Amino acid sequence: MDRILNIGKWLFPISFLMYVGLHLSKPDVGAAFVPDYLPFPYFLNYLTAVFIIVFIISALIGKYDKLAYTLMALYVVLMAFMVHLPRAIGSELDTAMMADNLAREKELEMVNVFRNIMVFGALLGFARYVAKDKRVTG
């Protein structure tokens, strides 16, 4: 049973590769999520991909992994409240969309808020119970 459960410590960080792929293969989509008050949306999109890659490497090799999980948790919760929640309540969405489409976009953004909060909790759990390198965060 432990062999099966140990897959999680590898599968969880590797699953973030999906986000790297999205940021690199569809930069227009990633840049569209950058709030209007932040400059350089394409740069921030690619920088996010780099940060996620660094997180994955750190988590997989076990160097500064507790710090990496903690910083990724902070990033994920910030995105929930700075990007997805405002979009879920209608800010930062193109109001020229059809009403039905706008309602659907708001619902999808609320799902993103819930997903980010779940991932936030998982990242904190990994930082506390899975990470081995405690040099930085004790």
C-alpha positions as CSV (number, residue, x, y, z in Angstrom):
1,M,0.0,0.0,0.0
2,D,2.8,2.4,0.8
3,R,4.3,1.9,-2.7
4,I,1.0,3.1,-4.2
5,L,0.7,6.1,-1.8
6,N,4.3,7.1,-2.4
7,I,3.4,7.8,-6.1
8,G,1.7,11.0,-4.8
9,K,4.9,12.7,-3.9
10,W,6.0,12.4,-7.5
11,L,2.7,12.7,-9.3
12,F,1.6,15.9,-7.6
13,P,4.6,18.1,-8.6
14,I,4.8,16.5,-12.0
15,S,1.1,17.4,-12.6
16,F,2.1,21.1,-12.6
17,L,3.8,20.4,-16.0
18,M,0.3,20.8,-17.5
19,Y,0.4,24.5,-16.5
20,V,3.9,24.9,-17.9
21,G,2.6,23.5,-21.2
22,L,-0.4,25.8,-21.2
23,H,1.8,28.9,-20.4
24,L,4.3,28.1,-23.2
25,S,2.0,26.7,-25.9
26,K,-0.8,29.2,-25.5
27,P,0.8,32.5,-24.3
28,D,-2.3,34.5,-25.3
29,V,-4.5,32.6,-22.9
30,G,-2.0,33.0,-20.0
31,A,-1.5,36.7,-20.7
32,A,-5.3,37.2,-20.8
33,F,-5.4,36.1,-17.2
34,V,-3.0,38.9,-16.1
35,P,-5.1,41.6,-14.4
36,D,-5.2,44.9,-16.3
37,Y,-3.4,46.8,-13.5
38,L,-0.2,44.7,-14.0
39,P,2.1,45.5,-16.9
40,F,3.8,43.1,-19.3
41,P,1.2,40.3,-19.5
42,Y,3.3,38.1,-21.8
43,F,6.4,38.5,-19.7
44,L,4.5,37.6,-16.6
45,N,3.0,34.6,-18.4
46,Y,6.4,33.2,-19.3
47,L,7.9,34.1,-15.9
48,T,5.1,32.1,-14.3
49,A,6.1,29.1,-16.4
50,V,9.7,29.5,-15.3
51,F,8.7,29.6,-11.6
52,I,6.5,26.5,-12.0
53,I,9.5,24.6,-13.6
54,V,11.7,25.7,-10.7
55,F,9.1,24.5,-8.2
56,I,8.8,21.1,-10.0
57,I,12.5,20.6,-10.1
58,S,12.9,21.6,-6.4
59,A,10.1,19.3,-5.3
60,L,11.4,16.3,-7.3
61,I,15.1,16.6,-6.2
62,G,14.3,17.5,-2.6
63,K,16.4,20.6,-2.5
64,Y,14.7,23.6,-0.9
65,D,11.5,21.7,-1.4
66,K,9.7,23.0,1.7
67,L,10.4,26.5,0.5
68,A,9.3,25.6,-3.0
69,Y,6.0,24.1,-1.8
70,T,5.4,27.1,0.5
71,L,6.1,29.7,-2.2
72,M,4.0,27.8,-4.7
73,A,1.2,27.7,-2.2
74,L,1.5,31.5,-1.7
75,Y,1.4,32.0,-5.5
76,V,-1.7,29.7,-5.9
77,V,-3.7,31.5,-3.2
78,L,-2.7,34.9,-4.6
79,M,-3.9,33.9,-8.0
80,A,-7.2,32.7,-6.5
81,F,-7.9,36.1,-4.9
82,M,-6.1,38.5,-7.4
83,V,-7.1,36.8,-10.6
84,H,-9.9,34.3,-10.4
85,L,-12.1,35.8,-7.7
86,P,-12.3,39.3,-9.4
87,R,-13.1,37.5,-12.7
88,A,-15.8,35.4,-11.0
89,I,-17.6,38.5,-9.8
90,G,-17.3,40.1,-13.2
91,S,-14.2,42.3,-13.0
92,E,-11.5,41.8,-15.6
93,L,-13.9,40.0,-17.9
94,D,-14.8,41.4,-21.3
95,T,-18.3,42.9,-20.7
96,A,-18.9,43.0,-24.5
97,M,-19.5,39.2,-24.3
98,M,-22.9,37.8,-24.7
99,A,-24.8,37.6,-21.4
100,D,-24.9,33.8,-21.5
101,N,-21.2,33.5,-22.2
102,L,-20.4,36.0,-19.4
103,A,-22.4,34.0,-16.9
104,R,-20.5,30.8,-18.0
105,E,-17.1,32.6,-17.7
106,K,-18.0,33.7,-14.1
107,E,-19.0,30.2,-13.2
108,L,-15.7,28.8,-14.6
109,E,-13.7,31.4,-12.7
110,M,-15.5,30.4,-9.4
111,V,-14.5,26.8,-10.1
112,N,-10.9,28.1,-10.6
113,V,-11.1,29.8,-7.2
114,F,-12.2,26.6,-5.5
115,R,-9.5,24.6,-7.4
116,N,-6.8,27.0,-6.3
117,I,-7.9,26.8,-2.7
118,M,-7.8,23.0,-2.8
119,V,-4.3,23.1,-4.4
120,F,-3.2,25.7,-1.8
121,G,-4.2,23.2,0.9
122,A,-2.4,20.3,-0.8
123,L,0.7,22.4,-1.3
124,L,0.7,23.4,2.4
125,G,0.3,19.7,3.3
126,F,3.2,18.7,1.1
127,A,5.3,21.5,2.6
128,R,4.5,20.2,6.1
129,Y,4.5,16.4,5.7
130,V,6.4,15.5,2.5
131,A,9.2,18.1,2.1
132,K,12.5,16.9,3.4
133,D,14.8,20.0,3.1
134,K,13.9,22.2,6.0
135,R,17.0,24.5,5.8
136,V,15.1,27.7,4.9
137,T,11.7,27.4,6.6
138,G,12.7,25.3,9.6
